[in-house]
Amino acid sequence: MANNYFVTGIGTGIGKTIVSAILTEKLNADYWKPIQSGDLAQSDSLAIASLISNDKTKIHPETYRLNNPLSPHLSAKIDGIEIKLRQFKLPETQNNLIVEGAGGLMVPLNNDELILDLIKYLNLEVILISQNYLGSINHTLLTINTLKQHNISIKGIIFNGEANSESESYILNYTGVSHLGNIPVLKALDKTSIVEAGKNINLY
């Protein structure tokens, strides 16, 4: 049975795409970015494609490709469109699937719906990416609490970047969420480093 996961983070810029590449490679999974907001010439889908070594991964096209690097609701408004949940459909594949979100849970898609609503709509288990910085415990606990409040299944948490054993232990003990691993700061960002980093992740 294929495993489908939605990769979300405690905020923007904490390494969701790098970790998504690591997970995609480790699972020989397909990859799907439902919304690309800005950077269309250097999209996350293109980044994933450049970092994958296996010959099983298929990169599925985005549902929305928005022109401005802004919150999806605003970028869509500038483009003269409205993001609608009913337009999203999981790619048809027998393979494992990694779905990467945009920003954190409370990023707006339109006037009424958030990334949180997209996760619920797609009915996917979440892998949460955290990063250690001042305030990250608060952001991580808020994110996990919100997922639990909405009865969204959490596969576990991955800490990306510089380790902080005190913060990580507190988060894991307080929430009871599974620890899937730590991704160290990568000295190089290439196919070899992605494969090596995958050895730090345990999904089973």
Buried (B, 14 or more C-beta within 10 A) or exposed (E): EEBBBBBBBBBEEBBBBBBBBBBBBBBBBBBBBBBBBBBBEEBBBBBBBEBBEEEEBEBBEBBBBBBBEBBBBEBBBEBEEEBEBEEBEBBEBEBBBBBBBBBBBEBBBBEEBBBBBBBBEBEBBBBBBBBBBEEBBEBBBBBBEBBBEEEBEBBBBBBBBEBBEEBBEBBBEEBEBBBBBBBBEBEEBEBEBBBBBBEBBEBE
